[in-house]
């Protein structure tokens, strides 16, 4: 948790029950491909894509993010830490991974 009082330095404290992960101890014990959920959240999009490329529901949005050049982002990176360009590319990736019937034309301002 981060508290800002303006005139004092920020204070960072880790939650005792979840260890700063947001997961209960039981959930932290679950593993996928040898990684716990908190560990998966700390991997980059590129790394997670390599692990789950055979799972279409997981791989499709990850591939879209990779295709717009965001493979270096950490999977659970806070939105507030993204640059304006990264946020825009995430919006484009979200649109590109949608299932679309028919043809679609995208017009992007230059």
Backbone as JSON, one array per atom type, in Angstrom:
{
  "sequence": "XXXXXXXXXXXXXXXXXXXXXXXXXXXXXXXXXXXXXXXXXXXXXXXXXXXXXXXXXXXXXXXXXXXXXXXXXXXXXXXXXXXXXXXXXXXXXXXXXXXXXXXXXXXXXX",
  "N": [[0.83, -1.16, 0.0], [0.54, 2.22, -0.8], [0.88, 5.36, 0.6], [0.37, 8.74, 0.23], [1.34, 11.72, 1.56], [2.04, 14.12, 0.63], [3.81, 16.22, 1.84], [5.45, 14.52, 3.2], [7.69, 11.67, 2.84], [6.75, 8.91, 0.66], [5.2, 5.96, 1.96], [5.81, 2.56, 2.01], [4.3, -0.48, 2.56], [4.12, -3.95, 3.12], [1.51, -6.27, 2.8], [0.72, -8.45, 5.41], [-0.76, -10.84, 5.29], [-0.99, -11.6, 2.58], [1.48, -11.25, 1.51], [2.01, -9.17, -0.2], [1.12, -9.94, -2.68], [-1.56, -10.17, -3.26], [-2.87, -12.53, -3.22], [-4.22, -15.36, -1.47], [-2.59, -17.61, 0.87], [-3.2, -20.28, 0.11], [-3.86, -20.05, -2.61], [-1.45, -19.11, -3.61], [0.03, -21.41, -3.57], [-0.76, -22.88, -5.75], [0.31, -24.03, -8.91], [1.24, -23.39, -12.31], [2.63, -24.66, -15.15], [4.95, -24.84, -13.64], [5.14, -22.42, -12.3], [4.04, -20.23, -9.73], [0.98, -18.34, -9.2], [1.56, -15.6, -8.39], [4.22, -15.51, -9.33], [3.86, -15.87, -12.09], [2.55, -13.48, -12.69], [4.65, -11.71, -12.55], [6.14, -12.16, -14.78], [7.14, -11.33, -18.16], [5.07, -10.34, -20.96], [5.98, -11.62, -23.28], [7.3, -13.87, -22.13], [5.18, -15.21, -20.82], [3.58, -15.75, -23.0], [5.16, -17.63, -24.37], [4.95, -19.78, -22.61], [2.2, -20.38, -22.68], [1.39, -20.62, -25.33], [0.02, -22.61, -26.7], [-2.52, -22.56, -25.73], [-5.31, -21.23, -26.81], [-7.2, -19.25, -25.85], [-5.74, -17.89, -23.95], [-3.38, -17.27, -25.29], [-4.14, -15.69, -27.51], [-4.85, -12.86, -26.77], [-2.35, -12.22, -25.67], [-0.63, -12.53, -27.85], [-1.6, -10.49, -29.5], [-0.81, -8.25, -27.99], [1.96, -8.61, -28.12], [2.27, -8.3, -30.88], [1.86, -5.58, -31.24], [4.1, -4.59, -30.13], [4.49, -4.79, -27.34], [5.6, -6.81, -25.81], [7.54, -6.74, -23.86], [6.43, -5.78, -21.53], [5.49, -6.31, -18.11], [3.32, -8.85, -17.02], [1.32, -8.23, -15.03], [1.48, -5.44, -14.8], [1.05, -2.27, -13.33], [-1.46, -0.05, -14.5], [-1.06, 2.69, -14.2], [1.63, 3.01, -14.45], [2.19, 2.87, -17.12], [3.23, 4.34, -20.21], [1.8, 6.97, -22.24], [1.8, 6.13, -24.92], [2.13, 3.35, -24.65], [-0.25, 2.69, -23.35], [-2.08, 3.35, -25.37], [-1.32, 1.48, -27.34], [-2.01, -0.86, -26.01], [-4.79, -0.61, -26.05], [-5.21, -0.81, -28.79], [-4.29, -3.44, -29.17], [-6.22, -4.82, -27.71], [-8.46, -4.38, -29.29], [-7.61, -5.65, -31.65], [-7.57, -8.34, -30.91], [-10.15, -9.07, -30.7], [-12.96, -11.03, -31.75], [-14.03, -10.83, -34.97], [-16.63, -10.52, -37.24], [-16.8, -10.6, -40.66], [-15.35, -7.96, -42.67], [-13.02, -5.5, -41.53], [-12.05, -2.14, -41.32], [-9.44, -0.25, -40.16], [-8.69, 2.98, -39.24], [-6.08, 4.88, -38.45], [-4.94, 7.78, -36.84], [-2.27, 9.84, -38.01]],
  "CA": [[0.0, 0.0, 0.0], [1.3, 3.46, -0.86], [0.14, 6.52, 1.09], [1.09, 9.97, -0.06], [0.91, 12.85, 2.35], [2.55, 15.32, -0.02], [4.99, 16.81, 2.46], [6.27, 13.44, 3.76], [8.0, 10.65, 1.84], [5.8, 7.81, 0.53], [5.42, 4.81, 2.83], [5.47, 1.29, 1.38], [4.23, -1.59, 3.5], [3.64, -5.19, 2.51], [0.44, -6.94, 3.53], [1.22, -9.65, 6.08], [-1.49, -12.07, 4.94], [-0.8, -12.03, 1.19], [2.86, -11.04, 1.12], [2.06, -8.18, -1.27], [0.74, -10.53, -3.97], [-2.99, -10.11, -3.47], [-3.38, -13.9, -3.21], [-4.17, -16.08, -0.21], [-1.54, -18.64, 0.85], [-3.65, -21.45, -0.65], [-3.77, -19.73, -4.04], [-0.02, -18.99, -3.95], [0.58, -22.75, -3.71], [-1.15, -23.43, -7.05], [1.31, -23.74, -9.94], [0.97, -23.66, -13.72], [3.92, -24.74, -15.86], [6.03, -24.67, -12.68], [5.12, -21.08, -11.73], [2.87, -19.86, -8.92], [0.3, -17.2, -9.82], [2.34, -14.37, -8.25], [5.4, -15.57, -10.21], [3.38, -15.63, -13.46], [2.25, -12.06, -12.82], [5.9, -10.95, -12.66], [6.78, -12.46, -16.06], [6.76, -10.44, -19.26], [4.09, -10.88, -21.91], [6.72, -12.57, -24.13], [7.55, -15.1, -21.38], [3.91, -15.89, -20.59], [3.14, -16.26, -24.3], [5.91, -18.87, -24.64], [4.41, -20.83, -21.74], [0.8, -20.7, -22.96], [1.09, -20.42, -26.76], [-0.89, -23.64, -27.19], [-3.85, -22.29, -25.16], [-5.76, -20.11, -27.64], [-7.85, -18.18, -25.1], [-4.7, -17.13, -23.27], [-2.37, -16.83, -26.25], [-4.65, -14.69, -28.46], [-4.57, -11.48, -26.34], [-0.91, -12.02, -25.49], [-0.07, -12.36, -29.2], [-1.96, -9.15, -29.96], [0.07, -7.32, -27.29], [3.28, -8.79, -28.72], [2.25, -7.76, -32.25], [1.96, -4.12, -31.2], [5.39, -4.24, -29.55], [4.45, -4.66, -25.89], [6.02, -8.06, -25.21], [8.45, -6.48, -22.75], [5.69, -5.39, -20.33], [5.2, -7.33, -17.11], [1.92, -9.23, -17.16], [0.44, -7.5, -14.11], [2.03, -4.11, -14.61], [0.0, -1.3, -13.04], [-1.78, 0.85, -15.6], [-0.53, 4.03, -13.93], [3.05, 3.04, -14.82], [2.32, 2.82, -18.58], [3.3, 5.62, -20.91], [0.63, 7.21, -23.08], [1.91, 5.28, -26.11], [1.88, 1.96, -24.25], [-1.69, 2.57, -23.09], [-2.75, 3.35, -26.68], [-1.05, 0.2, -28.0], [-2.83, -1.87, -25.34], [-6.15, -0.46, -26.58], [-5.18, -1.38, -30.14], [-4.18, -4.89, -29.01], [-7.53, -5.3, -27.27], [-9.32, -4.36, -30.47], [-7.14, -6.64, -32.61], [-7.82, -9.71, -30.49], [-11.6, -9.33, -30.74], [-13.47, -11.85, -32.86], [-14.76, -9.92, -35.86], [-17.31, -11.14, -38.38], [-16.71, -9.73, -41.83], [-14.12, -7.19, -42.85], [-12.94, -4.29, -40.72], [-11.03, -1.18, -41.73], [-8.99, 0.6, -39.07], [-8.04, 4.22, -39.67], [-5.33, 5.41, -37.33], [-4.38, 9.1, -37.15], [-0.81, 9.84, -38.16]],
  "C": [[0.89, 1.23, 0.0], [0.4, 4.59, -0.38], [0.98, 7.75, 0.83], [0.51, 11.09, 0.77], [1.47, 14.16, 1.81], [3.84, 15.83, 0.58], [5.91, 15.78, 3.11], [6.61, 12.43, 2.66], [6.94, 9.55, 1.81], [6.2, 6.66, 1.43], [4.95, 3.57, 2.09], [5.43, 0.22, 2.47], [3.58, -2.79, 2.82], [2.59, -5.83, 3.41], [0.98, -8.24, 4.13], [0.53, -10.92, 5.61], [-1.23, -12.52, 3.51], [0.63, -11.84, 0.7], [3.01, -10.06, -0.04], [1.63, -8.71, -2.62], [-0.73, -10.37, -4.29], [-3.65, -11.49, -3.46], [-3.27, -14.5, -1.82], [-3.05, -17.13, -0.28], [-1.92, -19.87, 0.04], [-3.51, -21.23, -2.16], [-2.31, -19.64, -4.47], [0.64, -20.35, -4.12], [0.26, -23.4, -5.05], [-0.08, -23.06, -8.07], [0.79, -24.13, -11.32], [2.31, -23.61, -14.44], [5.1, -24.46, -14.92], [6.09, -23.29, -12.03], [3.88, -20.9, -10.86], [2.21, -18.65, -9.6], [1.04, -15.88, -9.6], [3.59, -14.35, -9.14], [4.99, -15.32, -11.66], [3.11, -14.15, -13.68], [3.49, -11.2, -12.96], [6.64, -11.22, -13.96], [6.34, -11.44, -17.11], [5.72, -11.12, -20.15], [4.76, -11.9, -22.82], [6.9, -13.91, -23.41], [6.27, -15.89, -21.16], [3.39, -16.47, -21.89], [3.86, -17.57, -24.64], [5.35, -20.03, -23.83], [3.03, -21.3, -22.18], [0.42, -20.55, -24.44], [0.13, -21.46, -27.32], [-2.33, -23.46, -26.66], [-4.43, -21.04, -25.83], [-6.38, -18.96, -26.86], [-6.85, -17.31, -24.35], [-3.75, -16.51, -24.28], [-2.86, -15.7, -27.16], [-4.43, -13.24, -27.99], [-3.09, -11.21, -26.12], [-0.23, -11.78, -26.83], [-0.37, -10.97, -29.73], [-1.08, -8.09, -29.28], [1.49, -7.41, -27.83], [3.35, -8.13, -30.1], [2.33, -6.24, -32.29], [3.2, -3.65, -30.43], [5.42, -4.11, -28.04], [4.88, -5.93, -25.15], [6.93, -7.89, -24.01], [7.72, -6.1, -21.46], [5.49, -6.58, -19.4], [3.71, -7.59, -17.15], [0.99, -8.41, -16.28], [1.01, -6.13, -13.79], [0.91, -3.11, -14.34], [-0.21, -0.34, -14.2], [-1.19, 2.23, -15.43], [0.93, 4.14, -14.34], [3.27, 3.0, -16.33], [2.45, 4.22, -19.15], [2.02, 5.79, -21.72], [0.62, 6.32, -24.31], [1.64, 3.82, -25.8], [0.39, 1.73, -24.0], [-2.47, 2.52, -24.41], [-2.55, 2.02, -27.39], [-1.81, -0.94, -27.33], [-4.28, -1.82, -25.83], [-6.24, -1.04, -27.98], [-5.12, -2.9, -30.07], [-5.52, -5.49, -28.6], [-8.49, -5.37, -28.45], [-8.91, -5.45, -31.46], [-7.43, -8.08, -32.2], [-9.31, -10.03, -30.41], [-11.93, -10.24, -31.91], [-14.36, -10.95, -33.71], [-15.36, -10.72, -37.01], [-17.26, -10.15, -39.53], [-15.39, -8.99, -41.86], [-14.17, -5.92, -42.02], [-11.8, -3.43, -41.23], [-10.7, -0.31, -40.53], [-8.3, 1.8, -39.67], [-7.39, 4.83, -38.44], [-4.76, 6.78, -37.7], [-2.85, 9.05, -37.18], [-0.11, 10.9, -37.44]]
}
